[in-house]
Amino acid sequence: MAFKKDSVAGTMVFIIILSLVCSFMITGTVEILKERKLAKKREEVQQFVLKAADIDISQGDFSELFAQRVKPKMVNLATGKVTEKANLLDFDERMASINPETSSKPKKDTAKIKTMANDIRIFEVYDTNGQLASIVMPIYGKGLWSIIYGYMAIKPDLNTIENIVFYEHGETPGIADFVTDPQWLALWKGKKLFNEKGKIAIKIIKGGAKDGDIHGIDGVSGATRTGVGIQRLVEFWFGVEGYQTYLHTLAAEGK
């Protein structure tokens, strides 16, 4: 029996075929966009980690530099142990922090983050001789209006700050611009996180830190609440519910 294209059946077949073709095209486009989004996120992570480690990325291919100098690892905060996990550059910390199966509520939520991922991605950074130069760790917490996201790098003594970067926040424009100001961030370099007793001692000081204060960071006039938020998030992440167990594990291993 001859098939008539202009019949009802022919029209239906045409619609079905067209729908399938469009469906395949949309699926393919979604996959392409998804991969591009993942690629962009990988590149951002690589750049932020290298900047936190105080490595100049203005020269050459930062992705190649990252591959040569950085080793991502997944750390369980409760045990301080490194856990095995593939594709660490595609790990989504924010999704992990809100997924009930991969997160928990802090007992003392001084950073005001409500929930946090049980496993956290950290980055060991090595110098050109293959020696450990710093460890870069994500930090985040509530400022005045928003969650402030960043990375802090500490030196192998597990106390001295190598560098700090903040890459995302929704604080008051103008007043809170210091959060990403290179001059203010430079004040953190060389400061000590902990005192002689191993207690967190880093402090943002209203009116400015005194000369020789190894724990003090100058506060910024008019942005006290944002500064307090940053201090609290640093205290949280390097406290008992953050990286403290991991750092103790590294110290015991003689890292």
Phi, psi and omega per residue, in radians:
M1 nan 2.303 -3.107
A2 -1.225 2.499 -3.122
F3 -1.724 2.089 -3.106
K4 -1.683 2.110 -3.087
K5 -1.158 -0.544 -3.088
D6 -1.579 0.161 3.085
S7 -1.439 2.982 3.098
V8 -1.052 -0.762 3.140
A9 -1.106 -0.718 3.136
G10 -1.115 -0.723 3.122
T11 -1.111 -0.733 3.137
M12 -1.104 -0.754 3.126
V13 -1.087 -0.733 3.141
F14 -1.086 -0.756 3.138
I15 -1.103 -0.733 -3.133
I16 -1.118 -0.798 -3.141
I17 -1.093 -0.751 3.133
L18 -1.105 -0.689 3.130
S19 -1.124 -0.725 3.127
L20 -1.131 -0.755 3.122
V21 -1.075 -0.798 3.124
C22 -1.099 -0.683 3.135
S23 -1.084 -0.788 3.121
F24 -1.107 -0.689 -3.141
M25 -1.147 -0.744 3.133
I26 -1.140 -0.759 3.125
T27 -1.052 -0.776 3.123
G28 -1.101 -0.702 3.128
T29 -1.141 -0.733 3.121
V30 -1.065 -0.751 3.140
E31 -1.125 -0.709 3.121
I32 -1.115 -0.798 3.140
L33 -1.137 -0.651 3.114
K34 -1.092 -0.793 -3.139
E35 -1.146 -0.671 3.104
R36 -1.126 -0.679 3.117
K37 -1.125 -0.748 3.116
L38 -1.123 -0.719 -3.141
A39 -1.101 -0.724 3.124
K40 -1.128 -0.707 -3.138
K41 -1.150 -0.694 3.100
R42 -1.059 -0.770 -3.130
E43 -1.108 -0.702 3.124
E44 -1.117 -0.774 3.129
V45 -1.061 -0.797 -3.137
Q46 -1.029 -0.784 -3.125
Q47 -1.155 -0.782 -3.119
F48 -1.129 -0.700 3.138
V49 -1.140 -0.774 3.131
L50 -1.120 -0.699 3.095
K51 -1.126 -0.729 3.117
A52 -1.087 -0.581 3.119
A53 -1.431 0.084 3.113
D54 1.083 0.703 3.103
I55 -1.850 2.261 -3.126
D56 -1.223 2.096 -3.139
I57 -1.899 0.207 -3.120
S58 -1.336 -0.333 -3.129
Q59 -1.917 2.255 3.031
G60 1.406 -2.928 -3.068
D61 -1.590 1.951 -3.098
F62 -1.155 -0.547 3.127
S63 -1.143 -0.698 3.103
E64 -1.193 -0.698 3.099
L65 -1.080 -0.741 3.111
F66 -1.066 -0.798 -3.117
A67 -1.092 -0.580 -3.110
Q68 -1.390 -0.587 -2.938
R69 -1.939 -0.252 -2.975
V70 -2.108 2.393 3.057
K71 -2.122 1.834 3.078
P72 -1.243 2.506 3.081
K73 -2.467 2.644 3.086
M74 -1.820 2.229 -3.075
V75 -2.074 2.319 3.025
N76 -1.472 2.086 -3.044
L77 -1.158 -0.559 -3.098
A78 -1.227 -0.677 -3.072
T79 -1.765 -0.373 -3.068
G80 1.338 0.145 -3.090
K81 -1.662 2.617 3.064
V82 -1.368 2.288 3.139
T83 -1.912 2.639 -3.134
E84 -1.436 2.313 3.099
K85 -2.800 2.344 -3.092
A86 -1.508 2.832 3.053
N87 0.901 0.956 -3.065
L88 -1.122 -0.488 3.136
L89 -1.217 -0.317 3.119
D90 -1.713 0.062 3.133
F91 -1.180 2.311 -3.113
D92 -1.827 1.750 -3.092
E93 -1.093 -0.646 -3.067
R94 -1.217 -0.696 3.085
M95 -1.164 -0.703 3.131
A96 -1.120 -0.542 -3.094
S97 -1.345 -0.291 3.130
I98 -1.937 -0.122 3.092
N99 -1.389 2.103 -3.100
P100 -0.997 -0.474 -3.116
E101 -1.369 -0.336 -3.067
T102 -2.139 0.197 -3.063
S103 -2.406 2.995 3.080
S104 -2.651 2.906 3.124
K105 -1.641 2.307 3.081
P106 -1.086 2.505 3.101
K107 -1.221 -0.642 3.096
K108 -2.258 1.648 -2.978
D109 -1.486 1.181 -3.127
T110 -1.220 -0.397 3.107
A111 -1.483 -0.142 3.120
K112 0.984 0.902 -3.139
I113 -1.859 -0.127 3.078
K114 1.238 -0.980 3.080
T115 -2.387 2.770 -3.136
M116 -2.518 2.611 3.129
A117 -1.182 2.499 3.107
N118 -1.256 -0.589 3.110
D119 -1.958 2.325 -3.074
I120 -2.124 2.429 3.124
R121 -1.527 2.132 3.076
I122 -2.071 2.978 -3.044
F123 -2.366 2.074 3.023
E124 -1.521 2.241 -3.101
V125 -1.995 2.275 -3.073
Y126 -1.973 2.634 3.107
D127 -1.424 -3.094 -3.073
T128 -1.201 -0.233 3.095
N129 -1.683 0.064 3.121
G130 1.468 0.207 3.118
Q131 -1.656 2.506 3.121
L132 -1.061 2.158 -3.109
A133 -1.820 -0.624 3.138
S134 -2.896 2.895 3.046
I135 -2.149 2.150 -3.111
V136 -1.753 2.248 -3.083
M137 -2.262 2.392 3.091
P138 -1.230 2.497 3.069
I139 -2.394 2.512 3.076
Y140 -2.816 2.751 3.138
G141 3.080 3.058 -3.045
K142 -1.376 2.265 2.990
G143 -1.611 -2.324 3.066
L144 -1.410 -0.831 -3.057
W145 -2.020 -0.367 -2.927
S146 -2.481 2.971 2.974
I147 -1.433 2.254 3.135
I148 -1.777 2.197 -3.088
Y149 -1.931 2.405 3.124
G150 -2.833 -3.013 3.064
Y151 -2.364 2.479 3.001
M152 -2.126 2.376 3.067
A153 -1.891 2.312 3.070
I154 -2.088 2.639 -3.106
K155 -1.345 2.950 -3.091
P156 -1.048 -0.267 3.057
D157 -1.296 -0.072 3.076
L158 1.112 0.436 -3.134
N159 -2.474 -0.689 -3.072
T160 -1.406 2.285 3.132
I161 -1.374 2.160 3.064
E162 -1.379 -0.807 -3.100
N163 -3.012 2.912 3.090
I164 -2.551 2.467 3.060
V165 -2.378 2.524 2.981
F166 -2.090 2.265 -3.009
Y167 -2.035 -0.136 3.141
E168 -2.698 2.310 3.042
H169 -2.884 2.884 3.109
G170 -2.203 0.621 3.131
E171 -1.297 3.000 -3.065
T172 -1.050 2.088 3.111
P173 -1.017 2.486 -3.129
G174 1.534 -1.092 -3.101
I175 -1.184 -0.716 -3.065
A176 -1.780 0.338 3.119
D177 -1.117 -0.330 -3.138
F178 -1.072 -0.390 -3.097
V179 -1.014 -0.577 3.124
T180 -1.985 0.230 -3.135
D181 -1.352 2.065 -3.117
P182 -0.958 -0.608 -3.120
Q183 -1.173 -0.698 3.119
W184 -1.259 -0.720 3.131
L185 -1.107 -0.557 3.133
A186 -1.125 -0.394 3.130
L187 -1.120 -0.385 -3.109
W188 -1.362 -0.421 -3.056
K189 -1.080 2.233 3.111
G190 1.498 -0.133 3.112
K191 -1.284 2.733 -3.124
K192 -1.762 2.295 3.112
L193 -1.264 -0.707 -2.997
F194 -2.060 2.645 3.054
N195 -1.519 -3.026 -3.071
E196 -1.081 -0.429 -3.130
K197 -1.584 0.046 3.124
G198 1.449 0.185 3.120
K199 -1.563 2.510 3.108
I200 -1.070 2.228 -3.015
A201 -2.268 -0.089 -3.137
I202 -1.059 2.410 -3.056
K203 -2.626 2.309 3.020
I204 -1.543 2.091 -2.952
I205 -1.882 2.114 3.073
K206 -1.130 2.249 -3.101
G207 1.616 -0.193 3.072
G208 1.828 2.550 3.111
A209 -1.375 2.632 3.104
K210 -1.306 2.695 3.082
D211 -1.034 2.318 3.116
G212 1.515 -0.035 3.120
D213 -1.285 1.919 -3.054
I214 -1.382 -0.142 3.138
H215 -1.979 -0.211 -2.977
G216 -1.620 2.416 3.063
I217 -2.094 2.362 3.123
D218 -1.067 2.251 3.006
G219 -1.364 2.901 -3.122
V220 -1.994 2.195 -3.125
S221 -1.058 2.314 3.115
G222 1.524 -0.100 -3.122
A223 -2.247 0.666 -3.065
T224 -1.042 -0.759 -3.070
R225 -1.152 -0.678 3.093
T226 -1.141 -0.737 3.104
G227 -1.078 -0.723 3.096
V228 -1.085 -0.716 3.109
G229 -1.063 -0.733 3.131
I230 -1.147 -0.757 3.110
Q231 -1.061 -0.770 -3.116
R232 -1.152 -0.655 -3.133
L233 -1.219 -0.617 3.078
V234 -1.175 -0.760 3.105
E235 -1.055 -0.707 -3.133
F236 -1.112 -0.901 -3.023
W237 -1.217 -0.401 3.089
F238 -1.853 0.337 3.074
G239 -1.787 -2.866 -3.016
V240 -1.159 -0.492 -3.139
E241 -1.631 -0.082 3.117
G242 -1.844 -2.067 -2.990
Y243 -1.601 0.027 -3.025
Q244 -1.001 -0.810 3.139
T245 -1.098 -0.727 3.104
Y246 -1.081 -0.782 3.139
L247 -1.122 -0.677 3.088
H248 -1.130 -0.651 3.097
T249 -1.119 -0.762 3.108
L250 -1.099 -0.744 -3.134
A251 -1.083 -0.710 3.138
A252 -1.160 -0.551 3.133
E253 -1.433 -0.138 -3.132
G254 1.263 0.606 -3.096
K255 -1.118 nan nan
